[in-house]
Amino acid sequence: MKVLNLELPPQVYRRLREEAARLDKPPQVVAQEWLVERLTSPTTEPSSDRERARQALRAAGLLTELGPNLRRLADPTVRLEDVSAALNRAGGKTLSEVILEQRGPKG
């Protein structure tokens, strides 16, 4: 395997360290995985607007895979309908209503 030294702006390195900590991996491993993923995946154009949006968010570091801690907590068998029904049974205001109240009046 070849060795590569990179110079990164401080804010980029800080984000890399934060992401590595979230994934519980060394920054070098995260950077290597990102490069390998980016350079070995086919460079086909995304097929839909949704996929283009996902790619843009992923490239900006705003969309990532679940880390090992969250993956352990996630229940892949739960359906969106089940979660929605549970939240409806809980009653009260919707999250949107709570956020709008906290923001206060416009203008």
Beta strands, then each sheet from edge to edge (+ up, - down):
end
